């Protein structure tokens, strides 16, 4: 779901700079197969934010074809940033691994096969940047609160938590009977209320929630 106006999208395309040709290839492949990826505008934003804090330890929840992990790994290549990415789909894990090799970053990406909520307790952290791309897969509000707590606990002071699909096609803006939408609403509300976080919601694509953990 892209909430930006068509004319704005056309204009912004002029400012897309792919740091590796495989990114454009993966964009075309995702469009052809209907695979949801963050796209170049959000990819560039993630890269900019990772570089702005010189992120060395990065965590991604939800890998798909590896598109966003490639953006993050390339953005932090100057200081050998390490990306850990989690996905429960075995087919996607194999596919993304191949794309990481093609991009020349496989030595800086650790792939973990499993669900985020089952794997996160095993990860001590702290991470400089966490990219949460599984909001639309949360089943209920209990999962939402578990995920929020796990992310905040593993984020270093001064680190960034970035959450994709925060608007859920606009469905979060009104009361909903859908458990997955309710889960997203609960997740966002809990982050807004967390005194440890500075939070802002950016209406890029389907909404990206940007949180900075207090260093105090």
ABEGO torsion letter per residue (X at the ends): XBABBAAAAAAAAAABBBABAAAAAAAAAAAAAGBBBAEAAAAAAAAAAAAAAGBABBBBBEAEAGAAAAAAAAAAAAAGBBBBBBBABAAAAAAAAAAAAAAGAAAABBBBBEBAAAAAAABAOBBABBBBAAAAABABAAAAAAAAAAAAAABBBGBBBBBBGAAGGGAAABBBABAAAAAAAAAAAAAAABAABBBBBBBBEAEBBBBBBBAX
